[in-house]
C-alpha cells in the first residue's frame, strides 16, 4: 500500500526582502513524513475549483496553525492584538474543512485549524482570551521561550478518540495562541480542557478521524503521546 497523500494548508508572509511567499513552518512537513505520510502544501490562493482538484486526490488533511481569523467571521469585535488576517486563507480553509467533515475524510486540525473548525461549523471564538475569559491562564507564551515549552496541563475526557490516542487523562502541552474557542456547535464534542476552562481539543463522534487540538504537537517530536496523534492520523488516512 502506498503512503497516504496528506494536504497541509498554508498561509501568506513576506521574506526579509519584503517579497510575498507561501508560508508553512517545516515542522508540519517533518511530522507528516515521520509518521509515514507524503505532504502536499495547499496555497491559500486557490479558488474552489483549484483546491477541490487537489482535495480529491488527498487521503487526509492537516489544517495548520498560523495567524488570526478575521473576527468578522465569528461575530467578534476589533482588537489591537489581532494580527495577520488573511481573507483568502479564511475562505479556503472554511470551505475545505466543511467539505472534509461532509465527506468524512480524515483530518487533523492544529491551533488556528482548531479554531477554523469551530467557526466553520457555527461556533465562535474569544478575540483575545485574557480580556474575555475570567481568570484565564497565559496562553500566548512569550516569544523568547522555545516552541516545545510546556505551558500548562490539559484534562482529557474519558471515552474519546483522543483519550485513546494520548493514553493519559492529564498531560502538559505548549501554548501559542491568544484567540480561543468560545461557543462550540452541537456537532463537535469537547474532548479536553485547560485548568481555566478553555477548550483545548474537540472531535466529531461520527467521523472516522477528526482530531482538533489547540496546542502544537508538531513542535514536540520527542513526546510519544504527541507523535501518536500524527501516527494515528496517518493510519486513519491509509484506510
N, C-alpha and C positions, 0 to 999 in steps of 0.2 A: 504494500500500500504506500503510495507517495505521501510525503509530508503535507499537512494541510496548508492551504494558502490563507494567510491572515492579513486582512486590511487593517491599517492603522491610520486614524485621522490625524491631520497635521494643521498647523496654523500659519500665520504670517509673522515675519520680523524683518529687521534690516541688519546687514552686516556692518563692520566697522567703517566701511566706505559709504554708508547710508544707502546701499543698494538693496532693493527688495529681495526677499528669499522665502522659500518654504521652510517652515520651522518645525522640527520634531527632535526632541532630545534622544540621543542614541540609546539610552537605557531601555526604551521600549523595544527597539530593534534587537538589542542584545538579549533581553529576557525572552523574546519570542523565539529567537534562534536557539537559545539554550534549552528551551522547553520542547523543541522539535518542530517548530513551525517555520514557514517561509514568509517573511514580511513583505507587504506591498503598501507603500505610502500613498495615502489618498489626499491630494491637494484640495484646498477649500474652493478653488476657482471653478470646479466642475459644476455644470448645470445638472438638472435631474437626469437627462439622457446620458450624460457622461458618467456620473457616479453609479448609475444603475448598470452600465456596461461592465464596470469593474465589479460591482457588488454581486452580480450574477455568477461570477467565477470564484467568489470567495467562500471558504469553508467556515470562517469566523471573522469577527470584527472586534478590534480594540478601539474604544473611544478614549482618547488620551487626555492628559492634563493640559493646562495652558492658561491663557488669560481669561478674564471675566466674561460672562454672558452679559448681553445688554439688559439692564434692569427692566426696560420696557416690556421684555418678553415674559416677565413673571409678575408684573404689576408693582415693581419696586421703584422707589424714587431715586433721584440723583444722589451721589455721594462722592466726596473728593478722593476716596480710596479706590474707586472703580477704575480699572486700567485695561488697556489693550483690547477693547471690544472690537469685534470683527464680524460684521454682518454676513459676509459670505460663509464664514465658518459656522455661525449660528444656524443659518438656513440649511446648509448641507447636513450638519450633524443631527438636527432635529428631524429632518425628513428621513435620513438614513436610519436613525435609531427606531423611529416608528415602523419603518419597513422591516427592520430586523426583529422587532417584537412580534409583528404580524406574521412573519414567516417562520418564527421560532428558530431562527438561525443563532447559533451560539455567539454570545458577545460578553466582553469584559470591559466595564466602564470604570475609569480611574479619575479621581479628583474632579476636574472640570467635566469629564464624561459622566460621572456620577450625578452631577448637578444637571447636566443636559437631559439625562434620562428622566429625572424628576419633572423638569419643566415640560419636556416633550409629551409626557403622559398626563399633564394637567396640574402638576404641583407648583409650589412657589419656593423662593429662596430668601434667606436673610441677605440683604445687600451688604451689610457689614456686621458680622456676628457680635463683636464686642459692644456695639451700640444698641443691639436689638435683642440679645439673649441675656437675661439677667444672670449674674454670677457665672458668666462663661469663662472657660479656660482660654489661654492664649493659643489660638490655632494657627496663627501666622508666625511660624518660627523665625527668629531673627536671621537675616541673610548670612551672617558670619558663621552660623552653625553648618555642619555638614548635612548633606541631604538624607543621610541614614540616621540622623539624631532622633532618638526616641523621645517623643514629646509628652505622651500621656497614654493611659490604659484605655482599652475598649472592652465592653462586655458583650459577648456574642450570644445570641438567642439559641437555646437548645432546639434540636429537631429541624434545623435549617440546612440547606445545602452548604452554605459557607462554614457552618459549625463542623460539619463532617470533614471538610477540606482542611480547615485550620487545626482541628484536633484539640483545641483548648478553649474554655469559656472566657478566659481573661488573657489578653495579650497587650503588649506595648507597641505603639505604632509611631511613625513620623507624622508630621502635620505641616502642610504648606498651603494654607488657604485662608482667606478672610471672609469669603461668602460661604454659605452653608445651606443645607436642606431645611426648610421650614415646614410647610404643609405637604403631606405625602398623599398622592392619589390612592384610591382603593385597590388599584391593580398591582401596586407594589407592596411587598412585605418588608417591614423594617427588621433587619437581622443583627444589628449591632448599634450600640450607643457609646458615647464618651461619658465620663463621670458627670458632666454638666447637663446631660440630657440631649446633646446634639446627636442627630442621626449620623452614623458612621458607615453603615452598609445596608444594602437593600437587594432584593431579588424578586423575581416573578415566579410564584409557586408552580404555575402550569407550563413553564418554559424549561426546555432541556438544560440550558446553561445561560443564566442571566445575572451573573455576579456584578455588583456595583459597589465600589468602596471609595471612601473619601480620602484615604491616605495613599501613599505611593509605594506599593510593594516592589516596583521595578528598581527602586533605589536600595533594596535590601537583598542583594543576590546571594548572600551567605545565610540568610534566615530561611530555614526549611519550610516553615509554615507559609511564609510569603511566596516562596517559589512554588509551593504546592498549588497556589492559585493559578499560576501560569501553566503548570503541567496538567492540571485538571481541565483548564480551558482548552488546551491543545488536544487532549484526549477526547473531549466532547466534540471538538471541531472535526476530528477524524471520522466521526460517526455520521 
